[in-house]
Amino acid sequence: MQVLTPVNEVIASLLDAAVCTDRTERVGISHAMGRIAAEDQVSAVNVPPGDNSAMDGYALNVESGMAIKPGVPLSVSQRIPAGNVGEELAPGTLARIFTGAELPAGANAVIMQEQVDVAGDQVVLQRLPRIGENVRQWGQDICKGQLVIEQGTKLDAPEMGLLASIGLADVSVYKKLKIALLTTGDELVQPGTPLNSGQIYNSNLYLMQGLIHKLNMEVVELDVVADEPDKTEEALRFAAEHSDCIVSSGGVSVGDEDYVKSAVEKLGKLDIWRIKMKPGKPLAFGEVLGTPFFGLPGNPVSTFVTFCILARPYLLKYQGCSTVLPRMYKFPSGFDYQGGSRLEYLRVRLRDDGRGGTEIEKYPQQGSGILTSTSWATALAVIEPESSIEKGQHIGVLLKQDLVGT
C-alpha cells in the first residue's frame, strides 16, 4: 500500500520550489490595484506635513492668559480655508479655520464651531479646549523616512491611498505571471456547443480561469487538447514557451488515454504525490522545458480544492507575494461528522445559529463531482484524519474569500 504524503509536507515542498519572479515594472498608482510591491516604499515626507485642523472651528492659543477664556467676546483676526497658509496668530484673537487647513503659527488648539457662540464679528467660547485638541500633529500618520509598504505586499485600495499620501505617482511592482491552462479530453465540449452522447462541457477551464484572474495573473488560453500524444506534446511545448507556469486539469493518471504524464516526462520531469487529503488525492508537479507544471485532478471539486490549498500558495510566492497561506479560523460545527483516513476539506457555509452566534453548515453532498457545492460554500472546513466531530465543537475553517480572493 502506497504511503500518502501529508498536506503540510506537500505545501512545504511546493513553497521550497517556488522562486520569486525577478521581472518588475513601474505602473501608475491608479493601475496598481492588486499588484505586488517589488520594493520597500519609504516616505520622503511627513504626513501631515504640518499641524492641521481636524474640525471646522476656530484656532487659538489656550495659553494666551486671561484674554482667552469662556464667556469673553473674542475677535477673529483671519480666515484660513484648507489649502491656504495663515499668518501668525495675533495675541488674544481667534482664526476661523476649516478641516485640513494648517494651523497658523502661535495656535495650539482648535475649538469646533458647535462649541462657540457667534455674535456679529465676535465669537464667545463655551469652553476652553485643551492644548492639541482637534489638531492633527505633523507626522501623526507617517514620518519622513518611515517604511510605509513592504516589498511583497499586495496593493489594495488602502495601499494605493498610502502611496498617494506620500506623493508617489507610480510604484515598482512584479510583472504579472502568465499561466497557461491546459485541459485535455476528447469528451470535453465548449459551452454553447450541443452535447453529443458521451460528452461533457469543459467547466474546469473556466473554473481555473476564474481562479487565475482572482490572483491578478494573466491567462494563456489553449484549445482543448485531443487525446493524442503528438497533440499533447505540441500543446505543452507552446505553453512552456509562452507562460511562466502551466496548470492542467486531468490527464496525469495511469490510464491508456492519459498522455499528459508521458509528455511531461519526455519534455521535463514530473513528481506525482499521493496526498493525504480529500478531495484531491493525486497531484502532479514538475516542469516542462524549465517551466513549472501543475497537474490537478480532473474532478471539478478536486480541481478547486487542490488549486486553492496547493497551487495558489506556490503561485503567490512565485508572483512575489509575502503572505501566501490563508488564515485558519475556528467556528462551532452545526453537524456531527466522522473523519476518515485523510485530511478532509468540506464545503461549508457560515450561518446564524439563532442564538446570536455563528455556526458551520455543511453542504449535503460532498462528492468531488458536485461543483455546486463550491459556489454555495463560503468556506472550507478542515477535518483532521480520524477525528470525530460533534455538533457545537469548534473546528478549523478557511474562508473562501481568503482562498480565491475578493
C-alpha positions, 0 to 999 in steps of 0.5 A: 500500500502506497504511503500518502504524503501529508498536506503540510509536507506537500505545501512545504515542498511546493513553497521550497520550489517556488522562486520569486519572479525577478521581472518588475515594472513601474505602473501608475498608482491608479493601475496598481490595484492588486499588484505586488510591491517589488520594493520597500516604499519609504516616505520622503515626507511627513504626513501631515506635513504640518499641524492641521485642523481636524474640525471646522472651528476656530484656532487659538492659543489656550495659553494666551492668559486671561484674554482667552477664556469662556464667556469673553467676546473674542475677535477673529483676526483671519480666515484660513480655508484648507489649502491656504497658509495663515499668518501668525496668530495675533495675541488674544484673537481667534482664526476661523479655520476649516478641516485640513487647513494648517494651523497658523503659527502661535495656535495650539488648539482648535475649538469646533464651531458647535462649541462657540457662540457667534455674535456679529464679528465676535465669537464667545467660547463655551469652553476652553479646549485643551492644548492639541485638541482637534489638531492633527500633529505633523507626522501623526500618520507617517514620518519622513523616512518611515517604511510605509509598504513592504516589498511583497505586499499586495496593493489594495485600495488602502495601499494605493491611498498610502502611496498617494499620501506620500506623493508617489505617482507610480510604484515598482511592482512584479510583472504579472505571471502568465499561466497557461491552462491546459485541459485535455479530453476528447469528451470535453465540449465548449459551452454553447456547443450541443452535447453529443452522447458521451460528452461533457462541457469543459467547466474546469477551464473556466473554473481555473480561469476564474481562479487565475484572474482572482490572483491578478495573473494573466491567462494563456488560453489553449484549445482543448487538447485531443487525446493524442500524444503528438497533440499533447506534446505540441500543446505543452511545448507552446505553453512552456514557451509562452507562460511562466507556469502551466496548470492542467486539469486531468490527464496525469493518471495511469490510464491508456488515454492519459498522455499528459504524464508521458509528455511531461516526462519526455519534455521535463520531469514530473513528481506525482504525490499521493496526498493525504487529503480529500478531495484531491488525492493525486497531484502532479508537479514538475516542469516542462522545458524549465517551466513549472507544471501543475497537474490537478485532478480532473474532478471539478471539486478536486480541481478547486480544492487542490488549486486553492490549498496547493497551487495558489500558495506556490503561485503567490510566492512565485508572483512575489507575494509575502503572505501566501497561506490563508488564515485558519479560523475556528467556528462551532460545527452545526453537524456531527461528522466522522473523519476518515483516513485523510485530511478532509476539506468540506464545503461549508457555509457560515450561518446564524445559529439563532442564538446570536452566534455563528455556526458551520453548515455543511453542504449535503453532498460532498462528492468531488463531482458536485461543483455546486457545492463550491459556489454555495460554500463560503468556506472550507472546513478542515477535518483532521484524519480520524477525528470525530466531530460533534455538533457545537465543537469548534473546528478549523475553517478557511474562508473562501474569500481568503482562498480565491480572493475578493 
